[in-house]
Amino acid sequence: MADRVMITGATAGLGAEFAEQFAARGAGVVLVARNSSRLEEKAAALRSRFGVPVEVLVADLHDDDGLRRVLDRLRDDAEPVSTLVNNAGYGLAKSFEENRLEDELNHAAIHLTVPLALSHAALQGMLARGSGRIINVASVAGFTPRGTYSALKAAMINFSRWANFAYRKRGITVMALCPGFVHTEFHDRMGMDKASVPPWMWLQAKDVVREALKDLAAGKAVSIPSKRYKVLAFVARNAPSSLVAALASRGR
Ligand SMILES: NC(=O)c1ccc[n+]([C@@H]2O[C@H](COP(=O)([O-])OP(=O)(O)OC[C@H]3O[C@@H](n4cnc5c(N)ncnc54)[C@H](OP(=O)(O)O)[C@@H]3O)[C@@H](O)[C@H]2O)c1
């Protein structure tokens, strides 16, 4: 059966690139995000360029009804979702104590409890079929002590490492993708000045996704695209945490 890939946050950035690269490989895609006109535009472009089946699921993952409809689709065995990409996400511009509690809890949901809920639903069918793949888009920030964003990404990295080990014998690969800074809409949406980050630290979404798909095919639990970020992640994982925290606090 042909691959059917659900991608959350498929209207922009890494999610749009995942949709493109999976469709280019002949996979059907299920595009999830809030902006219906952008989703329809993306779907039409993918259908005409690659001739693959494209489903559009307009859903706000912060909304109970939106989340339920995405979970229902993952539980639907008629056209089973064989690959799930938990990608939707955003950053908060202020620090923890300055943010409204409601914003912090929503932020925690989009980066942690929503991907866990979607993984849980997707796994039921994947385990029954004895095959499946889950990509959790985390971040190299998850290797540094740096606010709630990095804490949530660290949790998804740890979950993915465990789940990769636990489910690999049953035919399922779970992988945390840990990119550094990538040119997407993420920083503009946060209102961050991108010029504050040196040019060499920026990656292109197409390169990140290409490397992620190679690592997924190899069954890796953690994917860190580019040599420069592999080195930085190694330092972050092995240097004293006070030093890593001090260095990480310089950029955003
Ligand atoms: N860019 C980076 O430097 C970077 C680095 C490391 C990790 N990441 C991670 O990569 C992932 C993708 O980010 P990106 O950089 O591609 O950002 P982006 O260009 O801003 O795209 C974010 C996507 O998430 C969707 N989204 C946001 N909130 C949503 C919600 N409540 N419900 C449903 N969809 C929602 C957006 O679509 P709608 O607005 O249409 O809903 C959009 O498609 C995130 O998890 C982020 O943490 C990014």
The ligand as an SDF file (V2000), in Angstrom:
LIG
                    3D

 48 52  0  0  0  0  0  0  0  0999 V2000
   12.4290   27.4840   12.1550 N   0  0  0  0  0  0  0  0  0  0  0  0
   13.3170   27.0820   13.0450 C   0  0  0  0  0  0  0  0  0  0  0  0
   14.4100   27.6870   13.2120 O   0  0  0  0  0  0  0  0  0  0  0  0
   13.0690   25.8270   13.8590 C   0  0  0  0  0  0  0  0  0  0  0  0
   14.1700   25.2230   14.4930 C   0  0  0  0  0  0  0  0  0  0  0  0
   13.9750   24.0770   15.2370 C   0  0  0  0  0  0  0  0  0  0  0  0
   12.7150   23.5290   15.3370 C   0  0  0  0  0  0  0  0  0  0  0  0
   11.6450   24.1290   14.7290 N   0  0  0  0  0  0  0  0  0  0  0  0
   10.3240   23.5030   14.8900 C   0  0  0  0  0  0  0  0  0  0  0  0
    9.8130   23.2040   13.6020 O   0  0  0  0  0  0  0  0  0  0  0  0
    8.3870   23.1180   13.6460 C   0  0  0  0  0  0  0  0  0  0  0  0
    7.8110   23.8630   12.4610 C   0  0  0  0  0  0  0  0  0  0  0  0
    8.1420   25.2420   12.5810 O   0  0  0  0  0  0  0  0  0  0  0  0
    8.5130   26.1610   11.3360 P   0  0  0  0  0  0  0  0  0  0  0  0
    9.8270   26.7470   11.6140 O   0  0  0  0  0  0  0  0  0  0  0  0
    8.2660   25.4610   10.0500 O   0  0  0  0  0  0  0  0  0  0  0  0
    7.4240   27.3300   11.5770 O   0  0  0  0  0  0  0  0  0  0  0  0
    6.3760   28.0660   10.6100 P   0  0  0  0  0  0  0  0  0  0  0  0
    6.9780   28.3310    9.2790 O   0  0  0  0  0  0  0  0  0  0  0  0
    5.8760   29.2200   11.4070 O   0  0  0  0  0  0  0  0  0  0  0  0
    5.2090   26.9800   10.4450 O   0  0  0  0  0  0  0  0  0  0  0  0
    4.4340   26.5850   11.5430 C   0  0  0  0  0  0  0  0  0  0  0  0
    3.2440   25.7450   11.0710 C   0  0  0  0  0  0  0  0  0  0  0  0
    2.4940   25.3310   12.2360 O   0  0  0  0  0  0  0  0  0  0  0  0
    1.1100   25.6060   11.9980 C   0  0  0  0  0  0  0  0  0  0  0  0
    0.4460   25.8480   13.2820 N   0  0  0  0  0  0  0  0  0  0  0  0
    0.8260   26.7370   14.2570 C   0  0  0  0  0  0  0  0  0  0  0  0
   -0.0540   26.6960   15.2760 N   0  0  0  0  0  0  0  0  0  0  0  0
   -0.9860   25.7660   14.9640 C   0  0  0  0  0  0  0  0  0  0  0  0
   -2.1590   25.2920   15.6140 C   0  0  0  0  0  0  0  0  0  0  0  0
   -2.5690   25.7780   16.7960 N   0  0  0  0  0  0  0  0  0  0  0  0
   -2.8890   24.3210   15.0150 N   0  0  0  0  0  0  0  0  0  0  0  0
   -2.5100   23.8350   13.8000 C   0  0  0  0  0  0  0  0  0  0  0  0
   -1.4230   24.2490   13.1300 N   0  0  0  0  0  0  0  0  0  0  0  0
   -0.6760   25.2110   13.7030 C   0  0  0  0  0  0  0  0  0  0  0  0
    1.1160   26.8110   11.0520 C   0  0  0  0  0  0  0  0  0  0  0  0
   -0.0280   26.8510   10.2140 O   0  0  0  0  0  0  0  0  0  0  0  0
   -1.3450   27.7830   10.4070 P   0  0  0  0  0  0  0  0  0  0  0  0
   -0.9000   29.1270   10.8830 O   0  0  0  0  0  0  0  0  0  0  0  0
   -1.9840   27.7610    9.0570 O   0  0  0  0  0  0  0  0  0  0  0  0
   -2.1560   27.0390   11.4030 O   0  0  0  0  0  0  0  0  0  0  0  0
    2.3180   26.4870   10.1650 C   0  0  0  0  0  0  0  0  0  0  0  0
    1.9190   25.6330    9.1050 O   0  0  0  0  0  0  0  0  0  0  0  0
    7.9780   23.6640   15.0180 C   0  0  0  0  0  0  0  0  0  0  0  0
    7.6440   22.5910   15.8750 O   0  0  0  0  0  0  0  0  0  0  0  0
    9.2370   24.3710   15.5220 C   0  0  0  0  0  0  0  0  0  0  0  0
    9.3140   24.3820   16.9290 O   0  0  0  0  0  0  0  0  0  0  0  0
   11.7990   25.2630   13.9920 C   0  0  0  0  0  0  0  0  0  0  0  0
  1  2  1  0
  2  3  2  0
  2  4  1  0
  4  5  1  0
  4 48  2  0
  5  6  2  0
  6  7  1  0
  7  8  2  0
  8  9  1  0
  8 48  1  0
  9 10  1  0
  9 46  1  0
 10 11  1  0
 11 12  1  0
 11 44  1  0
 12 13  1  0
 13 14  1  0
 14 15  2  0
 14 16  1  0
 14 17  1  0
 17 18  1  0
 18 19  2  0
 18 20  1  0
 18 21  1  0
 21 22  1  0
 22 23  1  0
 23 24  1  0
 23 42  1  0
 24 25  1  0
 25 26  1  0
 25 36  1  0
 26 27  1  0
 26 35  1  0
 27 28  2  0
 28 29  1  0
 29 30  1  0
 29 35  2  0
 30 31  1  0
 30 32  2  0
 32 33  1  0
 33 34  2  0
 34 35  1  0
 36 37  1  0
 36 42  1  0
 37 38  1  0
 38 39  2  0
 38 40  1  0
 38 41  1  0
 42 43  1  0
 44 45  1  0
 44 46  1  0
 46 47  1  0
M  CHG  2   8   1  16  -1
M  END
$$$$
